[in-house]
Structures are given as structure tokens and as C-alpha cells.
Amino acid sequence: MKRAASSRPRLDALWAHHHAELRDPLRVAAQWDSASEIDPRLLRHSVRGRFWETIEACRGTLIVTREYEHLVVALAIVKGRRRASYLRLPHPNGLAVDARRGLLYIASTRNPNMLFELAPAREFVDRDDAPAADGLEGALIPVRCRYLPGSLYIHDIALIDGRLHANAVAMNAVVELPENGGFRPVWWPRSIDGGRTPLFGRNYLQLNSIAAGKDLGRSFFTASAAVPSPRRPGHLNFPVDGRGVIFAGRTREVVASGLTRPHSARLHRGTLWVDNSGYGEFGRIVGGRFAPVVRLRGWTRGLCLAGDIAFVGTSRVIPRFRHYAPGVDLDRSETGIHAVDLKTGRVLGSLVWPLGNQIFAIEMTRGIATIGFASTGKPTERRRIEQLFFRGRVLPMDHRSGTT
């Protein structure tokens, strides 16, 4: 009896600890115990030029994945005021916006890979015992998460013919991600056609972005190499300078070459645009070659095109991969988003995170009316965030708004 009595305080403390765990809705939503813990310095930013004015003119919310900081950021003008909000997810990479269904997809590239689906909270469950989540109407909340093998090594994601697709970089292929789960390879370069089966077992090409067309045949895909070799992406002696290519969906052959670690290919108004990351450039493909529009400070990756504006991401260069960026001045590199005029190549404005690391994807939620994420980093908003997740609900798909 004495032993039992003496152990009771320790048991009470242990049970109290368990009782208090995973009460934070941000941790529960991300399925990650540290999801609400963030160094506030990562959110500090500076602005040059007319960056916020350009976002306001585009009439959407800009979503940015900062993969190595496990951070997704939303930038918006809400009721005339600038709003920067965030959600922490494990190593977020690709983004895709499905305006028809009112969904934002975010790829989380850890082991296992995860695919988060988010939608804006439009209604709130009636409760007599809970206050309102004032000011958070339209905040994006997770509505579903799918799990996929970590061996896919998903990077970019895109909607093609209304269906979600992803770069399975470790398979040198593009996979379709059906609604009912799983994956299936649907496209790959002709250069990995092996004897009996394609070379799906190892990353040879760093096939890492999708310029989505109306179907796979009218889409394009970037890679750091055209053909497999004994030196593979990730090897410090993997040759990159001028080795990057773009494959055509229809022929599965190279249609543009001479790039260095290309990323974020996008089709816009009949033109194929791409980040030539290793030289800090953004431009278009003309006659099978890259034609730069602007050169920026850093490793260019992440691209969103809206009318006559391109939002281009720049990142610092990871020191051990400095040879991947032969044309980037490492000392002047910065992590940020730059609004570029497609007609003139002029940078209209920039938002820079001084302590930022790596940006992967940028998308604008045109067609989905949202204020971004719940948290802006203010200590006073915790109670409202709790109520958002406690009472917030997403309208059924056939009732969701398709307007901004």
C-alpha cells in the first residue's frame, strides 16, 4: 500500500502530461507535435517596390512553400490590409490549386510522402458554449491527407485534365494520384525505357517539374539530365552545367536543352516558361533554347504566372550543393518572391525573408476566396484559432464558392 501511495504523484504527473498532449489544433491538423512551434525570425520580411500592390492587383492569395523550414506561407490583401500567415507542414514541396473543387493541394515530401488537401472554412457549427472565430472566415483548414510511399520522392504536383499528377522524382516518372488513393505511373521519358521495364528503381534524371497542359501529351517536364548515367542526382560530381532539359509529353523526347538545374516549368498563354535555377534566371523557351527575361539574386525556383505578372522565387544555395549553381553569386543570394513584368522583364517589387532558406513552389489561389492560413504569429490569436478548428466547417464541394 505504501509503494502504491508513493507512486501516485508520479502517475498523476504522467497522466496529466498525456492529457495535455496534442491539444493544439495546429499540431493535430499537421499530424506533427512541433507544428505550432516556430522561430518568429523566420517570418520577418522586408519589401522592395510595389510587391503588395501587385498581389492586390492580381486579386488572389499567394501561397509559398519553404521546404527546409517546414513552412507554408500565404500572402494576401484582406480588407485593404496586408496579411502574411503560415502553416507548418513537414518539408512542403509542390502546390496545386483546384478552383472547381475549392481545394489547395500541398505535397509533403518526407517518409512517407503525404498529400494535404485544404479548403477555406465558410461556415461555423452552432455552439452555445463557444465564442466565434472572428476574423478567420475563409481561413484554409485541412480536410484530408493521403499517405504515399516515401520512395516516390514527390516534388511538383499539377492538375492535368482535372486529375492530380505528381513528379515521382525517384522513379524518373510522372504519376497520377487517384482520388481513392494510391498512385500509378502514367508518363516517363523515352530515355529510361529499359529492357523489360522502365528504369523506375532509382533517381537518374531529377525529373522535377510539370508544365501542365490540357492532357499529358500537351504537357512538358523538366529534368537535370536527358539520359541516365553512373553519376546520379545527389552525387557531388553529378554534372549539371548546361545539362538540363525539357521533355515533351507527346514524344517523350527532349524539346529544349542547355539549361542548368531547371525547375518550375509552367505553360502560360501558349508560352513555356521556366526557372533556370543554376544561373538565377527566369525566362521562356524559344526555338528549343532558353531565353532569359531576368536574372535574380539567388537560386530561382518557384513560379506563378498571373496575367502579365510572374511571381518568381529565389533561394539561398545549400553549401554542399554549390556546384549545382555555377551562375549564382552565393554571397548575394536571398530568399524571397519577386514580381516580374513579363513584357519588360522589370522587377516590380520583392518580398525577402532575411533568414529564409529554400523556396520550392508558388501558386495563387485565384478562384478560391481565402484569407490564407489561420496563424499570423500573434500570441493574441491563439483562442480564435482554437475556435476556428473547433467550429469551422467546409461546405460540400457542390456548394463551394468558385469566385474570389
N, C-alpha and C positions, 0 to 999 in steps of 0.2 A: 504493500500500500504506500509506503514511504517513497519507493522508487517511482511508482506511478505519479504520485503527487509532485515529486521533484521534476519530472519530465514535462509536466503540464505547461509551464511557461514557454518551454521551447516549442512544444506542439502548437500552442496558441500563436506564437510568433510566425511559425512556418505556415499555418493555415491562413493567418492574416495576410501573409505575403502572397499566397496563392489567390486569395480572394481579391487582392488589389491588382493582380496581373491582367494585362490586356483589357484594360478599361478604356484606354484612349481610342476613340473611333478611327483616328488616322492610322494607328498601328494595326487595328483589326482590318481595315479596308485594304491596306497594303500587304497584309499577312506577314508582317515583319516587325519584330519587337522594338526596333530602334527607329521606326518610320517617323516619329514625331520629333526626334532629336536632330537638330541641325545647327551647324555653326553659323550664326547670323551674318558673319562676314561674307559668306558665300552669296548672300542676297544683295549686298551693296553693289551699286552700279553708278556709272556716270553716263551722261548723254551728250552727244555732239550733234549739232544741226537740228533738223526738223524730224527726228525719229518718231516721236509720239504723234505729231501731226500727220505723218504718213500712215501710221496704223489707223488713226481715226478716219482718214480719207478712204481707206480700204474697207471699212465697216465690218470688221471681224476681230476675233481674238487670236493672237499669235501664240502658238504652243511650241515650246523648245525643249528638247531632251538634252540634258547634260549628263552623259552616261557614266563617267567615272566618279561623279559626285552623287550618283543615285538620286537625281533630281530632275523633275519636270517643272518647267516654269511657264506661266501664262501671262501675257502682256495684253492689256485691253484699256480702252477708254470707256468708263462706266459712268453715266450721268455727268459727262463732262470732266470727270476726274481720272487721273492716271492710276491704274491698278496693276500691280505686279503680285502674283500669287504663285503658290507652289504646292506640289505633292511629291513626297519621296517614294520612289519605287526602286527595286533592285536593278541596277545597270540598265536604264531605259534606252532603247535604241530607236527603231522605226516608229513612225506615226502614220495613221491614215484616218481620213475624215469621211464618214458615210452620211452625207446630208439627208439622203432619202429616209434613212432609218434613225437619224438623230444620234449617231454614235461616234465616239472618238476611240480609236484603237491605239494601244501603246504596247510595243513589244518589249519584254523584259528578258534580257539575254544573260541569264545565269543558268545554273544547272539545278532543276530543269528550266528550260525556257518557259516563259509564261506570256500569255496574251491577255491584257486587261481591256475590258470594254467599259467606257464611261459615258454617261448621259447627264444632261442638266436636270436638277431637281426642280420640278414645276409646281408640284402640289405638296401639301403637308398633311399628315394624318391628324385628325382632330383629337386633341387630348385635353382633359381638364386639369392635368397635373403637370403640364409642361409649358414653358413660355415659347414664343415664336423665335425662329432663327432669322430675325430681321436683317435685311441687307444681303442675305445669302441666297435669295431666289435666283435660280439659273446657275448655281454653282455645280460644277461637274462632280459626280459621285460614281464610284464603281458599281456596275450592275452585274458583271460576270467576269470570271477569269478562267482561262483554259490552260492546261498544262501540256507541254510538248517535250520530247526528248532534248536534253541539253546538247546532244551530238549534232543537232541541226545547225546550231550557231546562227540563229536568225539575226539579220541586220535590218534591211529596208523592208517595209510592207507597203502594199498598194492594192487598191480595188481595180480589178480588170474584169470588164463585162459584169459588174455588180458582185463579183466574188472576191474574197480576200486572198491575196497571194503574198509570199514572202521569199526573200533570198535565203536559202539554206546554204550559207557560205561553206560550211564543212562538207557539203555534198556537191559543190560546184553546180547547183541547180536552183530552179525556182519551184516552189511547192505551192499547191493550193491548200488552203486551210478551211475545210468544210465546216458548216455551221454545227454539225453534230459531233465535231471533234476529230482528232487525228490529222493526218497530212498525206499528200500524195505528190510525188514529183510529176510536173507537167511540162517542164521545159529545161533544156540544158544545151550548152554549146556543142557543136559537132566535134570539136577537138577533144572532148572527153569520151566520145564513143569508143568503148574498149572492144575486146573480143566478143564475149557473150553478153556482158552487161556494161553499162556506162561506169565511169570511174567515180562512183559516189562515196567511196570509202575514206577519202582524205581530202583536205583543202589544198588544191593545186593552183587555183586561179584568183582567189579573193574576189569572187563574183558578188558584188556588194551593193548594187542599187538597181532600181526599177524605174524606167520612164514608161509609165502605164499608158497604153493606147486603148482603143476600143476592144481589142482582143489580144491574145498573146502574139499573134502574127504581126500586129501593128505596134508592138511594144519594143523597147530597147533595154539593154542590160550592160552595165559597166563591169569591168574586171581589171585587175592589176597586171594580168598576163594573158596572152592569147592561147597558149598551149601549156600542158603540164611539163614540168622539168624536175630533176632531182632536188633543186632548191625550191623550197616552198614558202608561202607567206608565213611570216613569223620567224623564219631564219634571218639572222642578221646579215647574211650575204645574199639574200634574195634580191635580184636585180630589179630596179623599178624605173629608173630614169628613161622616159620615152617608151616604156614597155606597155603602158596602159592602153586598153582598147574598149570599144563599144561593139556589142554583138547585136545583130538584127534578129528580132523574134522570128520572122518568116523563114529566113535562110539558115539561121543558127551560125552564121559566119560573121567575121569582123567587117564592120562598115566604116569604122573610124579608128585611127591609131595615132601613136605619137604622144599620148597623154602620160602623166606621171601620177599614179595612185588616184584615178578618177573616182568621184563619189557623187551621189545625189542627182543623177540624171533625171530630167523632167521634160515632158513634151508640153509646149505652150504655144498656141496659135500656129501650129504646124511646124514649129522650130524645135530642135532638140538642144536643150541647154544642159550644162554640166559644170561641176566644180573640178578644176584641175588642181587637186589638193596639194601635190608636191611642190607646186610653184605659187601657191596662194592666189590662184586665178579663178575667175568665173567668166564663162563665155558660152558660145554656141558652136555647133558643128556645121561647117560649110565645106562641101565637097570632100567629105571624108577626113577633114582635118579640124583641129581645134582652133577657133578664132577668139582670142581673149577680148572681153569687154572691159574688165577692170582687174587690177591686181591689188590685193588687200594685205593687211598686216597679220599674217598667220596662215595656218593650215586651213584651207577652205573646205568646209563640209557642212551640209545642211542647206537646203534651198527650197524656197516657196515663191511661186510666181503669182502675182495678183495684178491683172491689168497690165499697166506699163511699168510695174514695180517688181523688183526681185529682192527678197529678203535672203541675204547670204550670211552664213555663219562662218566665223573664224575661230580657231583654237590654238592653244599652245602646242608645241611639238613635244611629245614624250621623249625624254633624253635618249633612251636606249634605241629609239627608232628615228633618230635624227637623219640617218642616211635615206629615209623614205621621203624626206623633204629637201632635196638639193637646192631648190629655188626659194626657200623661206629663210628670212633673217630671224633666227631663234631669239635674239636679244630684243627684237621689236615686236615679237608676236603678242597678240592679245586675244582674249576670249570674248566674243560679242556677236551682235547681229547688226548687219549693215543694210540699209535700204538703198538700193541702186536703181537709177533711172535706166530702163532698158534702151531707150532711144539715144541717150547721150553717154551712158557709162558713168555719169556723175553720182557720187555718194551723197544722198540727200540728208542722211542722218545715221547715227550709230548709237547703240546701247552697249556698253562694255562692262563686264564684270572683272574688276582688277585681280581678284583671287580665283577667277574661273579656270577651268581645266579644259575639258573636251566637250564640244557640241557635236551631236550626231544628226538630228533631224529637226526640221522646222516645218510647221503646217499652220494654215489659217482656217479657223472654224467658220468660214462663210457657209451659210445655210443652217447653222446651229446657233441659236441665240444663247450665249453663255457669258458669264462674268469671269470665267476662269475657274480656279480651284478655291476651296474654302479658306485656306490659310494664307495670310499675308505676312505672318511672322510677328504680329502684335500680341502681347500677352493677354490683352483685354478681350480677345475674340474667342478664347477657349470655350466659354459657355455656349456661345452661339453655334460654334462648330459641333459641339455635342448635340445640340438640338437639331441641327441640320441632319445629322446621321440618325438621330432618334426618331424624327418625324418626317424627314424628306422622302418623297417617292417620285419615281419616274413614270410619266404617262405611258400607257401602252403604245406600241410602235405606230399603230394606225391613227393615234391621236396626237402624236408629237408634232410640234411646230416645225415647218420646214423653211421658215423665214427668219431673217435677222432683225 
